[in-house]
């Protein structure tokens, strides 16, 4: 049983890191040319440095501060979700990933939003429902326009 749990965590880590590499590459730099990003970016760099230095509490504090003061910072939400995921804090990860999905929907990036929805479905059904409702409302709105 312990080996099975370790395997699940390892696979989850690979999935999340792959998601982070795909999502947070140059093509998906959602912070570019946004007002107030310079200050947020400094904090984001600090959060990343704290995370990679192993200071998880400091990283969480910085990511939380960023997402509170700049609720549209998709990178901070995604990285906060990754931080929670690595700690097996599934509901917290789902909440952060839900914010990413909702921001992606607002940016009309439905493919990435659907991907995050697939991750959230496995973590928290309540958060998954928030994404599903938003996707559905956008879909219905676009059908009405057609």
N, C-alpha and C positions, 0 to 999 in steps of 0.2 A: 504494500500500500504506500509506504514512504517513497519507494522508487517511482511509482506511478505519479504521485504528487510532484516529485522533483522533475519528472519528465514534462508534466503539464506546465509547471512554472517555466522551465527552459524553453518550451515551445512558445509560451506566451511572451517571454522576453524577446525571442527572435522575431515574432510577429510585430510587437510594439516597436522594436528598434528598426525593423524594416519599414514600418509605417512612418516612423519619424524621419528616416532617411529619404523616403519618397516624398513625404508631405512637406518637409522643411527644407527642401533643396531650393535652388535659385528660382526655379519656375514658379514655386508657390510662396515666394516672399511677399506675404500679404501686408507687411508693415511699410513697404516702400511708399514714399511720398504721402504719408498720412500726417496730419497735424499732430504735434506733440510727441512724435516718435523718438526724437533725439533723447529726451529724458527717459522714456520708457525703454529705449534700446540700451542705455547705460545700465539700467536695472536688470534688463534681460541678460546682458553679458555677465553681470555680477551673479545673477541666479545660476547661470550655466557654470560659471567658475566654481561657485559654492558646491553645486551638484557633483561636478567632476572631481572636486577636492574631497568629496565624501562628507561634506557638511550639509546633510539632508535637511536638518531643521532650518538652517539659514536659507537654503535654496527654496524650501517651501514658503518661508516667510516672504522672501523677495517675489516669488511667483504670485503669491496671494496678494501682495501689495499691488503688483502690476495689474492683475486681473480686477482688482477693486477700483483702481484709479483709471484704468483704460480697459473698459469691458470689451472693447473690440479688438484687443490684441490677441489675435488667433494663435500666434506662436507661443505666447505665454500660457494660454489655456491648454494647448496641446502638450507642451512640455510639463506643465503641472499635472496633467493627466498621466503622462509617462512616469513621473515621479511617484504618484499614488499607485500606479499599476505595479511598479517594481517593489512596492511595499505590501502588495496584496490588499490594498485598500480599495476594493472593487467599487463600492458605491461612490466614493470620492472620485475615482478615476472615471466612472461613468458620467458623473456630473460635469467634470471638466471636458470630457470628450463630447458630451451633449452640447456644451457651449460652442465647441469647435464646429460641430455639425450645423448648428443653427446659424452661425456666422457664415459658413460655406453656402448654406441655402440662400442667405441674404445676398451673397455675391454671385448667386446663380451657378455655383460649382456643384451640380447635383451628383456627379460621379464620385467626388471625394466625400460629399455629405452621405451618400449611400454607403460608402465604405465605413465611415465612422459609425453609422447607424448599425451596421453589421457587428461591429465591435461592441457597441453599447448593448445590443440585444442580449449578448452573452453575459453581461455584467449586471444589468439592472433593468428590469421590465418597465418600471415607472418612467425612468429617463428615456428609454427606448420609445415609449408612447409619445413623449413630447416631440421627439424628432419625427416620428411617423405622422403625427397630426400636422406639423408644419409642412412636411413634404406633400402631404395630401392636399392641404389648402393651396399651396403653390401650384400643384398639378391641376386642381379644379379651376383655379383662376386662369391658368393658361388655356385650358379647354374652353372656358367661357369666352375668351378673347378670340378663339379660332372660329 
